[in-house]
Amino acid sequence: MKPIRKDVTINDYNKRAVAFAENLDFTELFEYVQKFLGVECTFLQPKIYSKRRQVSIAFKSGDITTQTGLLSAVLNRCHIYSFTGGVDADKKTGELQYWVLVNIRYEHKSGSKNSLGVLRAWYCNGEWGFLEVGS
């Protein structure tokens, strides 16, 4: 699944980063996340946006509350999502790369919300890399 532009104005500064982001395939990342967390879910279309001159890509899964075991008794909603990340150029080579922190966001039945970081992922040199939080 490739991302689509949402809130991006293309200019000389970010033109290359936006083109890179539009061609990034998230299939391998989404499959890895599901296998690592032991869930099955559908991810919504990733969206490219820019903030403070940084090109970023946001994604979110469908609700996985029913797959949270005993926590499903106290949760209203639970999603996998991109907490932060962006497209950057390698300082030595100038090659573009993408990095993202993957979190689980949950909402208690009481209404309070929180999140938990579970994975760091990056795409560079044509390959995805993953680091499980706590490893």
Secondary structure as UniProt FT lines:
FT   STRAND          4..7
FT   TURN            12..14
FT   HELIX           15..22
FT   HELIX           27..37
FT   STRAND          47..51
FT   TURN            52..53
FT   STRAND          54..58
FT   STRAND          60..61
FT   HELIX           65..67
FT   HELIX           69..73
FT   STRAND          75..89
FT   TURN            91..93
FT   STRAND          96..108
FT   TURN            109..110
FT   STRAND          113..124
FT   TURN            125..126
FT   STRAND          127..132
FT   TURN            133..134
//
